[in-house]
Protein backbone atom coordinates (compact mmCIF):
# COMPACT_ATOMS: atom_id res chain seq x y z
CA UNK A 1 0.00 0.00 0.00
CA UNK A 2 1.36 3.43 -0.98
CA UNK A 3 1.92 5.65 2.05
CA UNK A 4 2.10 9.41 2.06
CA UNK A 5 5.45 11.02 2.75
CA UNK A 6 6.47 14.59 3.49
CA UNK A 7 8.45 15.35 0.34
CA UNK A 8 10.38 18.42 -0.82
CA UNK A 9 9.91 19.59 -4.41
CA UNK A 10 13.54 18.95 -5.37
CA UNK A 11 13.36 15.55 -3.70
CA UNK A 12 10.26 14.71 -5.75
CA UNK A 13 12.14 15.70 -8.91
CA UNK A 14 15.11 13.47 -8.11
CA UNK A 15 12.94 10.48 -7.24
CA UNK A 16 10.79 11.09 -10.32
CA UNK A 17 13.92 10.91 -12.46
CA UNK A 18 15.00 7.66 -10.83
CA UNK A 19 11.49 6.25 -11.26
CA UNK A 20 11.66 7.11 -14.98
CA UNK A 21 14.92 5.19 -15.33
CA UNK A 22 17.50 7.98 -15.17
CA UNK A 23 20.93 6.41 -14.75
CA UNK A 24 23.23 9.35 -15.43
CA UNK A 25 23.45 12.77 -13.83
CA UNK A 26 26.05 15.46 -14.46
CA UNK A 27 25.74 18.82 -12.77
CA UNK A 28 27.18 21.69 -10.80
CA UNK A 29 25.64 22.87 -7.51
CA UNK A 30 23.62 26.08 -7.65
CA UNK A 31 20.80 27.46 -5.51
CA UNK A 32 17.92 26.57 -5.55
CA UNK A 33 18.46 23.28 -7.43
CA UNK A 34 21.29 21.77 -5.35
CA UNK A 35 19.17 19.23 -3.45
CA UNK A 36 18.40 17.44 -6.73
CA UNK A 37 22.12 16.97 -7.27
CA UNK A 38 22.70 15.85 -3.68
CA UNK A 39 20.01 13.17 -3.88
CA UNK A 40 21.22 11.91 -7.26
CA UNK A 41 24.77 11.74 -5.90
CA UNK A 42 23.54 9.50 -3.09
CA UNK A 43 21.06 7.36 -4.98
CA UNK A 44 22.51 6.77 -8.46
CA UNK A 45 25.57 4.70 -7.41
CA UNK A 46 23.28 2.46 -5.34
CA UNK A 47 21.15 1.78 -8.43
CA UNK A 48 23.91 1.06 -10.91
CA UNK A 49 23.94 4.60 -12.27
CA UNK A 50 26.63 7.24 -12.65
CA UNK A 51 26.87 10.63 -10.97
CA UNK A 52 29.48 13.22 -11.93
CA UNK A 53 30.00 16.67 -10.45
CA UNK A 54 31.31 18.74 -13.34
CA UNK A 55 33.44 21.87 -13.22
CA UNK A 56 30.63 24.05 -14.57
CA UNK A 57 27.30 23.97 -16.39
CA UNK A 58 28.88 23.99 -19.86
CA UNK A 59 30.64 20.75 -19.01
CA UNK A 60 27.45 19.42 -17.41
CA UNK A 61 25.30 19.74 -20.53
CA UNK A 62 28.11 18.32 -22.64
CA UNK A 63 28.44 15.27 -20.40
CA UNK A 64 24.66 14.88 -20.46
CA UNK A 65 24.63 14.70 -24.26
CA UNK A 66 27.51 12.23 -24.31
CA UNK A 67 25.79 9.96 -21.80
CA UNK A 68 22.58 9.99 -23.83
CA UNK A 69 24.47 8.95 -26.96
CA UNK A 70 26.10 6.18 -24.93
CA UNK A 71 22.58 4.85 -24.29
CA UNK A 72 21.68 6.25 -20.85
CA UNK A 73 18.62 8.16 -19.73
CA UNK A 74 20.30 11.35 -18.54
CA UNK A 75 19.42 14.50 -16.60
CA UNK A 76 20.97 17.65 -15.21
CA UNK A 77 19.55 20.40 -12.98
CA UNK A 78 20.52 24.02 -12.55
CA UNK A 79 19.18 27.53 -11.99
CA UNK A 80 19.14 30.71 -14.07
CA UNK A 81 22.87 31.57 -14.37
CA UNK A 82 23.80 27.94 -15.06
CA UNK A 83 20.86 27.59 -17.45
CA UNK A 84 22.25 30.51 -19.44
CA UNK A 85 25.59 28.73 -19.76
CA UNK A 86 23.85 25.60 -21.06
CA UNK A 87 22.15 27.25 -24.03
CA UNK A 88 24.72 26.33 -26.67
CA UNK A 89 24.66 22.73 -25.47
CA UNK A 90 20.86 22.70 -25.55
CA UNK A 91 21.05 23.81 -29.19
CA UNK A 92 23.44 20.94 -29.91
CA UNK A 93 21.07 18.49 -28.20
CA UNK A 94 18.19 19.89 -30.27
CA UNK A 95 19.82 19.56 -33.69
CA UNK A 96 21.22 16.10 -32.86
CA UNK A 97 17.83 14.96 -31.52
CA UNK A 98 19.35 13.89 -28.22
CA UNK A 99 16.85 12.65 -25.61
CA UNK A 100 17.70 14.31 -22.29
CA UNK A 101 16.09 16.27 -19.44
CA UNK A 102 17.22 19.66 -18.11
CA UNK A 103 15.65 20.95 -14.87
CA UNK A 104 15.75 24.70 -14.18
CA UNK A 105 14.78 25.71 -10.65
CA UNK A 106 14.15 29.37 -11.35
CA UNK A 107 15.40 32.19 -9.18
CA UNK A 108 15.27 35.98 -9.47
CA UNK A 109 17.50 37.37 -12.19
CA UNK A 110 19.17 38.36 -14.41
CA UNK A 111 22.79 37.59 -13.55
CA UNK A 112 23.35 36.65 -9.90
CA UNK A 113 20.14 38.46 -9.03
CA UNK A 114 18.63 37.23 -5.77
CA UNK A 115 19.75 33.59 -5.43
CA UNK A 116 17.26 32.69 -2.69
CA UNK A 117 14.24 34.49 -4.17
CA UNK A 118 11.69 32.96 -6.51
CA UNK A 119 10.67 33.90 -10.06
CA UNK A 120 9.09 32.48 -13.21
CA UNK A 121 11.20 34.56 -15.56
CA UNK A 122 13.13 31.86 -17.45
CA UNK A 123 10.19 30.89 -19.67
CA UNK A 124 11.38 32.68 -22.79
CA UNK A 125 14.93 31.48 -22.24
CA UNK A 126 13.64 27.91 -22.02
CA UNK A 127 11.71 28.29 -25.28
CA UNK A 128 14.04 30.52 -27.32
CA UNK A 129 17.29 30.64 -25.34
CA UNK A 130 19.43 28.77 -27.82
CA UNK A 131 19.92 30.33 -31.25
CA UNK A 132 18.13 29.28 -34.40
CA UNK A 133 14.80 27.54 -34.93
CA UNK A 134 14.89 24.34 -32.92
CA UNK A 135 12.68 21.69 -31.33
CA UNK A 136 12.17 21.90 -27.57
CA UNK A 137 9.50 20.92 -25.05
CA UNK A 138 9.03 22.98 -21.87
CA UNK A 139 7.06 21.61 -18.91
CA UNK A 140 6.31 22.94 -15.44
CA UNK A 141 4.57 21.92 -12.20
CA UNK A 142 2.46 23.61 -9.52
CA UNK A 143 2.42 21.07 -6.67
CA UNK A 144 5.04 18.75 -5.22
CA UNK A 145 3.18 15.68 -6.49
CA UNK A 146 3.17 17.39 -9.91
CA UNK A 147 6.95 17.67 -9.74
CA UNK A 148 7.31 13.90 -9.49
CA UNK A 149 4.82 13.20 -12.27
CA UNK A 150 6.09 15.93 -14.59
CA UNK A 151 9.66 14.72 -14.18
CA UNK A 152 8.50 11.29 -15.33
CA UNK A 153 6.59 12.94 -18.19
CA UNK A 154 9.70 14.89 -19.16
CA UNK A 155 11.66 11.66 -19.58
CA UNK A 156 8.80 9.98 -21.44
CA UNK A 157 8.43 12.84 -23.92
CA UNK A 158 12.18 13.06 -24.36
CA UNK A 159 12.45 9.37 -25.17
CA UNK A 160 9.35 9.25 -27.38
CA UNK A 161 10.17 12.29 -29.50
CA UNK A 162 13.98 12.29 -29.27
CA UNK A 163 14.08 15.85 -28.02
CA UNK A 164 15.57 17.71 -25.05
CA UNK A 165 12.86 18.51 -22.49
CA UNK A 166 13.14 21.37 -20.01
CA UNK A 167 11.30 21.19 -16.69
CA UNK A 168 10.81 24.61 -15.09
CA UNK A 169 10.47 24.64 -11.31
CA UNK A 170 11.03 27.65 -9.06
CA UNK A 171 12.66 28.35 -5.71
CA UNK A 172 9.46 28.05 -3.65
CA UNK A 173 8.26 24.84 -5.29
CA UNK A 174 11.76 23.36 -5.15
CA UNK A 175 12.04 23.92 -1.41
CA UNK A 176 8.47 23.51 -0.14
CA UNK A 177 7.32 20.22 1.38
CA UNK A 178 3.95 18.52 0.96
CA UNK A 179 2.45 15.17 1.83
CA UNK A 180 2.72 13.11 -1.35
CA UNK A 181 1.88 9.49 -2.11
CA UNK A 182 4.73 8.52 -4.42
CA UNK A 183 3.63 5.89 -6.95
CA UNK A 184 4.80 2.32 -6.71
CA UNK A 185 6.80 0.78 -9.58
CA UNK A 186 4.46 0.03 -12.46
CA UNK A 187 1.80 2.60 -11.53
CA UNK A 188 3.05 5.20 -14.03
CA UNK A 189 3.83 4.45 -17.65
CA UNK A 190 7.52 4.60 -18.51
CA UNK A 191 8.52 5.16 -22.13
CA UNK A 192 11.73 3.50 -23.26
CA UNK A 193 13.91 4.56 -26.15
CA UNK A 194 12.64 3.22 -29.48
CA UNK A 195 15.10 0.91 -31.20
CA UNK A 196 15.05 -0.09 -34.87
CA UNK A 197 13.76 -3.54 -35.73
CA UNK A 198 16.94 -4.12 -37.73
CA UNK A 199 20.19 -2.20 -38.07
CA UNK A 200 20.94 -2.88 -41.73
CA UNK A 201 20.73 0.40 -43.65
CA UNK A 202 19.59 2.17 -40.46
CA UNK A 203 19.86 5.96 -40.66
CA UNK A 204 20.02 7.57 -37.21
CA UNK A 205 18.49 10.90 -38.25
CA UNK A 206 15.15 10.72 -39.98
CA UNK A 207 12.83 9.11 -37.45
CA UNK A 208 12.41 8.57 -33.71
CA UNK A 209 14.29 5.30 -33.46
CA UNK A 210 17.61 5.54 -31.67
CA UNK A 211 20.87 3.62 -31.63
CA UNK A 212 23.65 4.45 -29.22
CA UNK A 213 27.29 4.57 -30.22
CA UNK A 214 28.81 1.11 -30.56
CA UNK A 215 25.59 -0.68 -31.44
CA UNK A 216 26.63 -1.79 -34.91
CA UNK A 217 25.97 1.17 -37.20
CA UNK A 218 28.46 3.74 -38.45
CA UNK A 219 27.14 7.29 -38.28
CA UNK A 220 28.17 10.82 -37.40
CA UNK A 221 26.82 13.17 -34.73
CA UNK A 222 27.42 16.84 -35.42
CA UNK A 223 25.95 20.22 -34.57
CA UNK A 224 26.17 21.19 -38.22
CA UNK A 225 23.19 20.83 -40.54
CA UNK A 226 23.27 17.18 -41.52
CA UNK A 227 21.60 14.46 -43.55
CA UNK A 228 20.01 11.25 -42.28
CA UNK A 229 23.43 9.72 -41.59
CA UNK A 230 24.64 12.78 -39.72
CA UNK A 231 27.02 14.16 -42.33
CA UNK A 232 26.99 17.89 -43.18
CA UNK A 233 24.63 19.31 -45.83
CA UNK A 234 23.55 22.77 -46.98
CA UNK A 235 20.66 24.54 -48.67
CA UNK A 236 17.44 22.64 -49.29
CA UNK A 237 18.69 19.50 -47.55
CA UNK A 238 19.48 21.51 -44.43
CA UNK A 239 16.04 23.15 -44.48
CA UNK A 240 14.37 19.76 -44.96
CA UNK A 241 16.03 18.35 -41.84
CA UNK A 242 15.27 21.50 -39.81
CA UNK A 243 11.60 21.37 -40.76
CA UNK A 244 11.46 17.70 -39.83
CA UNK A 245 12.89 18.12 -36.32
CA UNK A 246 10.77 21.21 -35.59
CA UNK A 247 7.56 19.78 -37.01
CA UNK A 248 7.77 16.56 -35.03
CA UNK A 249 6.94 18.80 -32.05
CA UNK A 250 4.74 21.44 -33.68
CA UNK A 251 2.48 18.88 -35.40
CA UNK A 252 1.85 17.18 -32.06
CA UNK A 253 0.83 20.21 -30.02
CA UNK A 254 -2.47 18.72 -28.87
CA UNK A 255 -0.83 15.45 -27.80
CA UNK A 256 1.86 17.33 -25.87
CA UNK A 257 -0.52 19.82 -24.23
CA UNK A 258 -0.76 19.04 -20.51
CA UNK A 259 -2.98 21.14 -18.26
CA UNK A 260 -5.52 21.01 -15.46
CA UNK A 261 -8.74 22.99 -15.48
CA UNK A 262 -11.34 23.95 -12.89
CA UNK A 263 -14.82 25.45 -13.43
CA UNK A 264 -14.31 26.06 -17.14
CA UNK A 265 -17.77 24.80 -18.15
CA UNK A 266 -19.60 27.99 -17.21
CA UNK A 267 -16.68 30.40 -16.79
CA UNK A 268 -16.67 33.86 -18.34
CA UNK A 269 -13.49 34.93 -16.56
CA UNK A 270 -10.33 32.83 -17.04
CA UNK A 271 -7.28 32.78 -14.81
CA UNK A 272 -4.52 31.24 -16.92
CA UNK A 273 -1.52 30.44 -14.75
CA UNK A 274 1.36 28.03 -14.36
CA UNK A 275 3.79 26.77 -11.78
CA UNK A 276 3.69 28.03 -8.22
CA UNK A 277 1.33 30.91 -9.15
CA UNK A 278 -1.44 28.41 -9.90
CA UNK A 279 -1.69 27.81 -6.15
CA UNK A 280 -2.77 31.40 -5.56
CA UNK A 281 -4.95 31.37 -8.68
CA UNK A 282 -6.85 28.35 -7.41
CA UNK A 283 -7.74 30.13 -4.16
CA UNK A 284 -8.65 33.32 -6.02
CA UNK A 285 -11.02 31.45 -8.34
CA UNK A 286 -12.82 29.93 -5.35
CA UNK A 287 -13.20 33.39 -3.78
CA UNK A 288 -14.46 34.92 -7.02
CA UNK A 289 -17.09 32.24 -7.48
CA UNK A 290 -18.29 32.78 -3.91
CA UNK A 291 -18.76 36.40 -4.99
CA UNK A 292 -20.93 35.23 -7.94
CA UNK A 293 -18.22 35.88 -10.56
CA UNK A 294 -18.04 32.90 -12.97
CA UNK A 295 -14.28 32.41 -12.87
CA UNK A 296 -12.36 29.38 -14.07
CA UNK A 297 -8.77 28.20 -13.78
CA UNK A 298 -6.42 26.87 -16.45
CA UNK A 299 -3.24 25.51 -14.87
CA UNK A 300 -0.74 25.05 -17.70
CA UNK A 301 1.74 22.18 -17.45
CA UNK A 302 3.09 22.41 -21.00
CA UNK A 303 4.48 25.87 -21.76
CA UNK A 304 5.95 24.88 -25.12
CA UNK A 305 4.73 23.99 -27.64
CA UNK A 306 2.16 26.54 -26.53
CA UNK A 307 -1.47 25.28 -26.68
CA UNK A 308 -2.79 27.93 -29.07
CA UNK A 309 -5.70 25.66 -29.98
CA UNK A 310 -6.92 25.69 -26.38
CA UNK A 311 -6.85 29.47 -26.01
CA UNK A 312 -8.52 29.99 -29.38
CA UNK A 313 -11.36 27.79 -28.16
CA UNK A 314 -11.61 29.46 -24.75
CA UNK A 315 -11.39 33.00 -26.14
CA UNK A 316 -14.83 32.65 -27.69
CA UNK A 317 -16.25 31.89 -24.24
CA UNK A 318 -14.37 34.34 -22.02
CA UNK A 319 -15.01 38.03 -21.46
CA UNK A 320 -11.69 38.47 -19.70
CA UNK A 321 -8.45 36.48 -19.29
CA UNK A 322 -5.95 37.25 -16.55
CA UNK A 323 -2.41 35.83 -16.66
CA UNK A 324 -0.66 36.09 -13.28
CA UNK A 325 3.05 35.22 -13.37
CA UNK A 326 6.26 36.01 -11.52
CA UNK A 327 7.80 37.98 -14.37
CA UNK A 328 7.04 40.99 -16.53
CA UNK A 329 4.77 39.24 -19.03
CA UNK A 330 6.34 36.22 -20.70
CA UNK A 331 3.38 33.82 -20.93
CA UNK A 332 0.90 36.70 -21.20
CA UNK A 333 2.48 37.50 -24.59
CA UNK A 334 1.81 33.96 -25.77
CA UNK A 335 -1.79 34.15 -24.55
CA UNK A 336 -2.32 37.46 -26.39
CA UNK A 337 -0.88 35.95 -29.54
CA UNK A 338 -3.13 32.88 -29.33
CA UNK A 339 -6.31 34.80 -28.42
CA UNK A 340 -5.85 37.28 -31.31
CA UNK A 341 -8.15 39.91 -29.82
CA UNK A 342 -11.17 37.66 -29.27
CA UNK A 343 -11.05 38.31 -25.51
CA UNK A 344 -9.55 40.94 -23.24
CA UNK A 345 -6.16 39.77 -21.94
CA UNK A 346 -4.59 41.25 -18.82
CA UNK A 347 -1.26 40.55 -17.14
CA UNK A 348 -0.58 40.57 -13.40
CA UNK A 349 3.15 40.39 -12.79
CA UNK A 350 5.37 40.44 -9.75
CA UNK A 351 9.16 40.63 -9.87
CA UNK A 352 10.29 41.38 -6.32
CA UNK A 353 11.11 37.80 -5.34
CA UNK A 354 7.81 37.23 -3.53
CA UNK A 355 4.71 35.29 -4.54
CA UNK A 356 1.54 36.68 -6.06
CA UNK A 357 -1.24 36.34 -3.48
CA UNK A 358 -4.84 35.18 -4.00
CA UNK A 359 -6.00 38.63 -2.87
CA UNK A 360 -3.97 40.35 -5.58
CA UNK A 361 -5.56 38.15 -8.24
CA UNK A 362 -9.03 38.66 -6.77
CA UNK A 363 -8.61 42.43 -6.61
CA UNK A 364 -7.28 42.66 -10.19
CA UNK A 365 -10.23 40.68 -11.58
CA UNK A 366 -12.79 42.78 -9.68
CA UNK A 367 -11.16 46.04 -10.77
CA UNK A 368 -10.79 45.06 -14.42
CA UNK A 369 -14.31 43.68 -14.69
CA UNK A 370 -15.54 47.06 -13.53
CA UNK A 371 -13.35 48.73 -16.14
CA UNK A 372 -14.59 46.42 -18.90
CA UNK A 373 -18.15 47.54 -18.26
CA UNK A 374 -17.10 51.11 -19.09
CA UNK A 375 -14.63 50.57 -21.95
CA UNK A 376 -14.54 48.88 -25.30
CA UNK A 377 -12.44 45.76 -25.58
CA UNK A 378 -9.63 46.05 -28.15
CA UNK A 379 -7.23 43.67 -29.84
CA UNK A 380 -4.88 43.08 -26.94
CA UNK A 381 -6.78 44.24 -23.89
CA UNK A 382 -8.65 47.39 -23.04
CA UNK A 383 -8.63 50.31 -25.42
CA UNK A 384 -7.93 53.62 -23.66
ZILIN-V199554 format. One line per field, one symbol per residue. ss: DSSP state (A for helix, B for strand, O for the rest). burial: b if it has 24 or more other C-alpha atoms within 12 Angstrom, else e. A space follows every 10 residues. Layout:
ss = ???
burial = ???
//
This chain:
ss = OOOBBBBBAA AAAAAAAAAA OOOBBBBOOO OOOAAAAAAA AAAAAAAOOB BBBOOOAAAA AAAAAAAAAO OOOBBBBBOA AAAAAOAAAA AAAAAOOOOB BBBBBBOBOO OOOBOOOOOO OOAAAAAAOO OOOOOOBBBB OOOAAAAAAA AAAAAAAAAA AOOBBBBBBB AAAAAOBBBB BOOOOOOOOO OOOOOOOOOO OOOOOOOOOO OOOOOOOOOO OOOOOBOOOO OBOOAAAAAA AAAAAAAAAA OOAAAAOOBB BBOOOOOOBB BBBBOOAAAA AAAAAAAAAA OOOOBBBBBB OBBBOOOAAA AAAAAOOOOB BBBBBOOOOA AAAAAAAAAO OOOBBBBBBO OOOOOOOAAA AAAAAAAAAA AAOOOOBBOO BBOO
burial = eeeeeebbbb bbbbbbbbbb bbbbbbbbbb bbbbbbbbbb bebbeeeebb bbbeebbbbb bbbbbbbbbe bbbbbbbbbb bbbbbbbbbb bbbbbbbbbb bbbbbbbbbe eeeebbbbbb bbbbbbbbbb eeebbbbbbb bbbbbbbbbb bbbbbbbbbb bbbbbbbbbb bbbbbbebeb ebbeeeeeeb bbbeeeeeee ebbbbbbbbb bbeeeeeebb bbbebbbbbb eeeeeeeeee bbebbbebbb eebeebbbbb bbebeebbbb bbbbbbbbbb bbbbbbbbbe eebbbbbbbb bbbbbbbbbb beebbebbbb bbbbbbbbbb bbbbbbbbbb bbbbbbbbbb bebbbbbbeb bbebbbebbe ebeeeebeeb bbee
//
